[in-house]
Amino acid sequence: MPRYFFDIRDDGDVYPDEEGLDLADLRAAKVEAANTLAGIARDAGHSGGDNDVAIEVRSDDGLVFHAAFVLHRSKQ
């Protein structure tokens, strides 16, 4: 089973995943990234500010993909 690492970038700060997760395949890694971003989106709804968060998913071979959550509120 491949190991995937989910590094989080939040407004310029990087939080590397040192442990990773053993997942069945790339699809499982995409689901994990989407679920993590959904949790971040729920929390962002309570913060009241703008959020730019990305998850960079990598394996031992390097970057596999990245997913992002961007929330910019209008100035109304």
N, C-alpha and C positions, 0 to 999 in steps of 0.2 A: 504494500500500500504506500503510495507516495505521501510525503510530508509537505504540507503547505504552511507558509508563514504569512501572517496578516499584519503588516506594518500600517500604522495609522498616522496620517498627516492631518494636523488640525491647525489651521491658520499659521502655517510655517513651522510648527513644531512637529517633530517626528518621534513616534513611540514605536520602536521596533519590537516585533514579536520574537522573543528569544527561544520559545519552546515549540511553537507550531502545533499543527494537528495532523494526525494520520487520517487521511480521507480516501474514500474509494476511488475517486476520479475527479476530473476537472469540474464536472457538473456539481458535485458535492461542495467543491471549493467556492463555486459561484453562489450556491445557496447560502453557504456560511457567510460570505461577504455581504450578500443582500440582507440577511437577517441582522447582521451587525449594524449595517447602515440604517435599517428600520429602527433599531433601538436608539441610535444616535438621533434620528429624525424625531422620535417621540420626545426625547430629552430636549431637543432644540426648540420644540414648540413651547416649552415652558420658560426658556431663557429670555425670550423677547428680543434677541439680537440676530445679526446675520451669522451664518455658519457656512464654511467651506471645509468639508472633511472628505478625505480620500482614503481608501484602503488599497494598498499595493500588495498584491498577492504574489508571493514568490515560492519557488521550490529550491532544492539544492542546485538546480541548473540555472537559476536566475529568475528575473521577473516573468511572471506568467500573464497577468492582466492587472488592471486597476479599475476600481469602481469609485464613483464620487457622489456626494450629497451636497448640493448647493442650495442655500436658502437665503434669498435677498428680499427683504420686505420692502414694499413700496412706501413712499414718503407721504402717504395720505393722512 
